[in-house]
Amino acid sequence: MRQLNILLISTYELGHQPLALASPLAFLRQAGFAPVAIDTAIEPLTDEQIAWADLVAISVPMHTATRLGITIAKRVRQINPAAHICCYGLYALLNAEYLRPRYADTTIGGEYEGALRELAERLATNTLPPTYDTTQLVRLPFVTPERDSLPPLQQYAAFQRGDTVVPAGYVEATRGCLHTCLHCPITPVYGGRFFAIPRETVLADIRAQVAAGAQHITFGDPDFFNGPTHALRILRAMHQEWPTLTFDATIKVEHLLEYRDLLPELAELGCAFIVSAVESLSDEVLRQLDKGHTRADVVEAFALADTVGIPLRPSLLPFTPWTTLEDYLDLLHFFEENDLLDNVDPVHFSIRLLIPPGSAVLNQPDTAIWLGPLDEEAFTYRWQHHDPRLDQLQQAVAAVVEAGEQAGAAPAEVFEEIKALAYAASGLALPLTHTRSRVTTLRPPVPRLTESWFC
């Protein structure tokens, strides 16, 4: 087996130190390789590093990361055309027909670490078949991620509670998802399957990050309660070893209701906030997305979380082909009237439905009415709303959010501008009661991570 120079690259992982680098680093080192990992969100990628590599593996777990990853792939092709380029992650298989052979020689989806190690071994022994595109949906013999060569946690998104800001780590207890929400990119890859990562592997990863300075842990599972027994075993062991360590996790609305009896224990174990994919308050939109919850369920979930003292931070998808202007105004009204503006990063009021190749949304019966062509370079199908005011409003809201982000504006100030845009689009007069003048409850600041969520 010849020496193989392997370069692993991440471009964006929601502000976290990339698990998509740390995990394959461990797998490849275990196989005898000595890969170099670069997170271009933090550190530069040099021409010398590209020229050195025989295999360049680029992590593409989501839309933004894929667009950034293609820029890297183009650069690799120019500097080192002999290098084998692999794209791995959710968006690799969804966009395989476009990525290969333009920008990638191989695409790997699903549980990618084993296939990535096999790819390296085949390259090192010159036994690689002509094509090597694969989706691995098998339980892997997980090893503890190796983070020693990655940028320190202090350079990534931190956990903020009031004026206190501390380093945050990131782990996953499960991968894939039991549920099949139609708009989710996990659905066409995993098809309702999920895999639990061994408790000791997760705890070892947490232990390494705590030693590196982490005082908060984000559980990045698509749904932390896909396996609630597994999740609680990890949390109990974590709390026993680090009693002051806080955490956040993503849990579906329907699971918050189903496992409501577990919420008090989550609070006792240090849960600082829960992220939940609310997406919409329109029952019609929720039905079209097959979210598994209703508007009434959302209201109940907020009440349950509030009762046990865990803030609920919703992710939203306000712009879909089925959304009406009335829906959007109702969404704004709900968060304003319930004093929940601090729970939502303003970017969530601007999110528009992305439809990657292979999306389950494409199988909906009314798709032909609003669906446009596939924009391969943008990794999404184009679509237009039957009411052009919605498309115009989304663009205006996105611009306001971006400007607010750059200016460091308070979420309530950005919300006020968004609300004005929405009322103007509807042709309605803005209510006299503005966000700044509203009398709000004396809630403590809602804990958050210091980087807003983007898809």
N, C-alpha and C positions, 0 to 999 in steps of 0.2 A: 504493500500500500504506500503510494507516494505521499509526500508531505502536501497538505492542502491548506492554503491560506484562506481563511473564512472571515468575512466581514459581515457582521449583523448590524442592521440599521433600523432605528425607530425614528419617526418624524414627529409624531404627536400621539400622546396617550392620555388625553384629558388632564394634563398637568401633573400626572403621577410619574414617579420613577418607573420606567417601563418593565412590567412583568413579562412582556413579550420579548424582551431581551434577556432578562434574568433567567427565565425558565429554559430557553434553548441553549443558553450559555452552559447551564448545568448538564443538560443532556449531551451536548457535543464534547464537553470536557471529559465526561464519563466515558465517552467512546475513544478518547485519546487525542482529540483535536485541541487546538489552542486558538479559538476564535477571538477576534477583536470586536467589541461592541461599541457603537457610536449612537448617541441620542442627539440628533441634529436640532431638536428643540432647545438644547442646552449648550452643546459643544460643536465646534466646526468639524466638517468632514473635508479632509485635505485630498488634493490630487494624488499625493504620494500613497495615501492609504488605499485609494481606489486602484491605482496601478499595481499595488502589491497583491491584491486579492485574486484568488482563483474562483471563489464563490462569493457572490454578494447576495445576501438574503435580506429583503426589505419587508418589514412588518406593515400590513395594511388592514388593521382591524375595523376601520370605519371610513366614512366618505372623505373627511378632511385629510386623514392620514394617507389615503390612496392618492389624492391629488398631489400632495406633497411628495409622496413616494415616487410618482412618475417623473417628477422633476429630477430626483436623484437617479432614477433608472436611465433617463436620457443622458445625464452627465457621465454615468458609468459606461454607456455604449460609446461615447465619444472618446473617453480617456483610455478605456481598457476593453476594446471590443471582444477580446478572447475570454473575458470573465463570464462565468455562468451566472445569470441573474435569476433569483427565485423571489416571488412575492408570496407571502404567507399570511393567513388570517381570514376573517370573514369575507372581506371584499375581494380576496384573491380568486376564489372559485366563482363568485358571482360575476366577475368581469373577466374570466379567463379568455374568452374568445377575442376580447379587445387587447388584453395585456400580452397574449402570446400570439405571434412571436415578436411583436413590435418592441415591447419593453421588458419582457420576461421570457426566459427559456422554460421555466417551471412555475406552476402555481400549486399551492397547498392550502387546503381549508380544513376546518374542523379541528381535531386534536393534532396539531401540526408538529409537535416536537419530535415524535418518533419518525415521521416521514422526512423531516428535515435532517435528522441524523442519518437516515438511510440514504438520502440524496447525497450527503457528504461522503458516505462510505462508497457509494457507487462512482462518484467522481474520482475519488482517490484510487479506485481500482480499475478505472476505465471500463465500467460495466453498465453505464447509464443507458437505458433504452432511448429510442428516438424522441419519445414524448414521456413526460413524467408529471402529469397533472393528477392530483388525487385529493379526495376528501376522506380523511381518517376519522371514523366514528367508532373507535375502540378504546377501552379503558387502558390508559398508559400506566406503566410502572413509574409513577411520579418520583422525582428526586427534588431535594430542596433547591429552590432557585438560588443562583449565585449573583450577588449584587456588588461584589468587592471592586469591580472595575468600572462601575457606573458612576455618574456624577452623584455627589452626596445629596441626601434628602433635603438639606437646607436650600437647595437650588430649585426645588419643586413647590407645587401648591401646598400651602400650610393650612392648618386648622385654626379658625378664628372664633373665639367666643368673647364678645365685647371687645375690650382693648387687648386681650391676651391672644397672642399668635404663637403657635408651636408647630414643629415639624410633624408631617403626617406621612404614614406609610400606606402601602396598598397591597392587598392580598386577594385571592379568590378561594373560596371554599368549594365551589362547584363551577362547572362550565356547561354551556348549552342551556336549554330551558325546557321545562315540562310543558310550557304553553306555546301556542302557535298564533300569536297576534299577527294579523295579516300584513301589517306595515313593517314588521321587525325584520332586520336582515339575518337574525339568528334562525328564523323559521325555515327558510329554504335550505339552510346548511345542516341544521341539527334535526329538523322535522319532529320536534317535540321530545327529543332525548336530552338527558343531561347526565353529567358524570361528576361524582363526588371525589374531591381530592382528599387523600388521607389526612386525618386530623393531625398526626404528628408532623407531616410535611408542612401543613399550614402553620402550625405553632412554631416550627423551626424557622420558617420565613419571618413570622412576626418577631421571634426572638432576635434574629439578625438585625431587623430594622429598629427595634427598640434599642439594641446596643449601638446602633448608628445615630440615635437621637430621636427616634419617633416617639411622640407622646399621644398620638391618635392614630387609629387604623381605619382605613376605608376598605370595606368588603365590597369588591367590585362585581360580585355575581350578578348576572342578569336578574335573578330573583333569589334572595337569600333564604326564602322559605320554600324553595323547591324541595329542600330536604330539611325541615325544621328540627328534627331530632339531631341530625348531623351538625346543623348550625349551632344549636344550643350547647352541644358537647364541647365545641370549640370555644364558644364564648365563656362557658363556665371555667374551662381550664385556663383560658387567657386571663380572666378576672382573678383567679386564684394566684396566678404567677405575677400579675401586674395589676394590683387593685385600683390604681389611679388611671389606668389606660382607658381612654374613651374610644368610641368607634361610631361609624355610621354604616348603613347598609341600605340596599335597594330591595323593597318588598312591594308586590302587587297589591292593589286595593282589595281585591277579593281575598287575598291571603291575610291582610290585616283584619278583615272581618272574620274569616274562618278560624284564625288562630289568635283571636282577641285575648284569650286567657294567658297568652305568653307575653303580651306587651308589658305588664308590670315587671316581669323578670328582666326583660330587655333593658328597662330603665334602671333597675338595680345593678345590672352588669355593666353600665356605663354608656348606654346608647345616647349619643348627643343629638342625633337627628336621623330621620328616615327619609330616603328618597323614594317616591312612588310615581309610576308612570300614569298620572291622571289623564293626560292627553287632551281631554275635552270634557265639557259639562253637557254637551248635547247628546241625548240618548241615541239619536239617529247616527251621529258620527261614531259614537262608541260601538254601535251595532255594526256599522260598516267596517270598522277596524277589528271586530271580534275581540274586544278588550276583556270581556268577561265581567264587567261591572257597569253600573248605571250612575246617573247623577246622584241619586239618593244614596248610593253606596259611598260615593266620594264624600258627601256631607257627613255620613256616619263615620267614615275613616278619620276625618279631621277631628271629629268630636272624641273618638276613642283615643287618638294620639294625644290630644290636649288633656284628657282626663289623667293619663299616666305621666304627663309632663315631658313627652317626646315631641319636639316640633316635626311637622311633616313638611318636607320640601318637595313639591310636585314638579315633575317634568311635564311640559305641555306641547301639544301639537295643534295649535289653533288654526292653521291654514291647511285645509284639505278640500278636495272637490265637493264635499258634502256640507261644508261649513257655510252658514249664512251670516250676514252682517249682524243680525239679531243675536246669533250665537256668540259672536265676538264681543258685542257689547255686554251680553249677559256674563261672559267670562270675566271681563274687567270689573263689572259690578260686583260679582261674587267675591273676588279677592279684596276689593276696596271695602265693601260693607262688612266683611268678616275680619277686617284688620289683619290681613294676611300678606300685605305687600312685601314685608320683610322676609317672607318665606320663599319668594320667587325671584330668581335672577331675571332681570328684564329681558334677556335674550330669549327666554321661553315664550314671550308674547309675540315673537317674530318668526318662529320655526314653521317652515313649509314642508309638506310631505315630500320626502325623497322616495323614489321608486327605482331601486337598482334592478339590473337584469335578474330574472328568476324570482322576483318578489311575489309573494302569495297574493298581493293586491291585484296582480294582473289577471287573476282567475275570477274576479268579481264580474257579475253579469252586466253591470252598467259601464264597464271600463271603456268600451268603444265610444261612448258619448263624450268623454272628456280627455281621453289619453292621446298624447301626441307621439312623435317618433322617439326612438332611443337616441340620446345624445351620448355616444360612446365615450367621448373625451371628458364629459362631465360625470360619467358613471351613473346616469339616471335617465329615466324617461321624462320627457317634457310633458307638461299638462297645463291646461288653462281652465280657470273657473268660468262657469257659465255667466257669472256676474263679474264683469271686469273690475268693479270697484274693489273686490276682494284681493285681486292680484296687485292692483295699484296700492292698496292699503298695506299689503305685506311688504312691498318694496320700501314704502315710506317708513314703516315701523322699523324695519331692519336698519335703515339709515340712521334713524334716531337712536336706536340701541347702540350702534357702532360708535356714533359721536359721543354718546353718554359714557361708554366704556373708556374711550380715549381721554375724555375730560375728567374721569373719576367722579361723575355725578352720582348723587344719592339715588337709590332705586325708586323712591317716591317721586323724585323730580322727573326721572325718565318716564315713569308711569303716567304722570300728568300730561306729558307731551303725547304719549301713545293714546291716551284717552281722548285728547283733543282731535287727533287725527281720525280716530274711529268715529267720533260724532260728526266730524266734517264730512267723512265719506258717506255717512248715513243721511246727511242733510238735516240733522237734528241740532238744536241749540244745546250747547254744553251746559249741563246743570250748574246752578249758581254755587253749589257746594263743591269746592275744589279739594283735591287731595291734601294740600298743605294746610287747609283750614279745618279739616275734619278733626273731631275730638276722638282720639284713639285711646284704647286701654293701655295701661302701664305694663305692657309685656316686656320682659327682658329681651335684649337683642337675640335674634335667632342665630344659633351657631351655623357656620358655613365653612366651606373650603374657599381659599382665596382666589381660585381661578374659576370663572364661569364655565358652565357645561356647554360644549358644542358637539354636534354630531360629526 
